[in-house]
Amino acid sequence: MKDFFIHDCSVQENKVITSTFVVVSKQVKPKKSGEPYLALTLGDRTGQIEGKMWDNVEEVLDAFEQDDFLKIKGLINKYKNRFQLTIHKLRRLGDSEIDYSDYLPKTTKNIDELWQTLAEYVASFQNLHLKTLIQAFMSDPEIVSAYRNAPAAKTLHHAYIGGLLDHVVSLFRSCDLICRNYPQVNRDLVLAGAFLHDVGKIHELTYNRSFSYTTRGQLLGHMVIELEMLQAKLLFVPDFPPELKTLLEHLIISHHGQYEFGSPKLPMFPEALLLHYMDDLDSKMESMRALFERDGDQENCWTSYSPSLGRPLLNTAKFLAPKPIPVPEPAASELTETLPLPDLDLAESCEPAPAVLQPRVKS
C-alpha cells in the first residue's frame, strides 16, 4: 500500500518523498546544454503530477516505458503554481510489488446501485423497440462488465473507473427531468441516445494500468465504434423501424454538438439538441467538481487555470464562507496596569516608602 498519494502534495511541499506511481506519459527532451532530461506524467488514484529528472538520465532511459510502475525518490515543489516532482532516483517495479487499486481512480458511488438505476429507467420506456434494443445491450455480459468499469474519458471528465456509468446515470436523471418540461420531446428516444452516445468508449479506451486510447480508438473514435455496435445489436431486434435506427445514429454522431468538437453533423432535431446540451453540461459540471477537489487545499477562492474549460474557476463555497473577524490590536494604554500601593506601616518599616511605583507590563 502506498503511503504517499498525489493529493498529499500540499503537506509534503519542499520535502523529499519516496513513493510509487504509474507512468502516464514519458518524453525525453533536450536541456539547453543538449543533454537529455526526462519529462514524465505520473499518476495514482488521486490524480496526476508532472515529474522531471535532470541528472543521470542515460542510466534509466531504457529501464521503463509508458504504463510501467515506478518507485521514485524525489522532491515535491511548485513550479508556476503547480506541484511537480523533481526525480532523484527511480526503478521499475515488479508485478509482485503492484497493488493496482492504488493507481486508477474509481467512483465512490455504488456500481450495483448505479446499474440498477439505469435498468429501472430503461424498464420505464414506453417504446417497445427502444426498450428491447437497450436491454439487448444490458444483457450482453461483455458489454455489461466494460460499461460498469470504463471511464467516460481519458482526462476531461468522469476520468475514473465507473465514470462512464456514473456519467450516463447522471444524464438519465437530467434528461428525464428536462423532458417533463418539453412534452413534445420523445423521452425514450433521448434516454436511448444517452445510453448509446458513449458506449463505444468501452472499446476506445484502455484502463488496465492508466487511461489511454486503444489503437482502434485512435483510428476510429467512439462514434464510429458505436455505429458498428448499434448495427450488430439491431440484428437481434426483429422489425426495428429503419426510421428509428436513423434517429439513433444521428443522436450518436451529433452529440458533441459542433464540427470543431468532432461531430460530423450538428444536432438537427429536438431530442438530439437536448442530448448534446445535457451531455455538455454534465461533463463540464464534473470537470468543475474535480478541479475544486484537486485544488481544495488552496486557501484562494480561485482555482488554477483549467485548460479544458479555458478559465480558472471561483469556488463560491469558499467565497461565501464567513470570514474570520479580525481582532483589533489592543491600545497601548491597555497593555499596562498599575500595581496598587503597598499597605506599609512606615513606623515599623526600615525602608523608606518608594516615591513612584513603576507600571508592570502584561505578559
Secondary structure by P-SEA (a helix, b strand, c coil): ccccccccccccccbbbbbcccccbbbbbbccccbbbbbbbcccccbbbbbbbccccccccccccccccccccbbbbbcccbbbbbccbbbbbccccccccccbbbbcccaaaaaaaaaaaaaacccaaaaaaaaaaaacaaaaaaaacccccccccccccaaaaaaaaaaaaaaaaaaaacccccaaaaaaaaaccccccccccccccccccccccccccaaaaaaaaaaaaacccccccaaaaaaaaaaaaccccccccccccccccaaaaaaaaaaaaaaaaaaaaaaaaaacccccccccccccccbbbbcccccccccccccccccccccccccccccccccccccccccbbbbbbcc
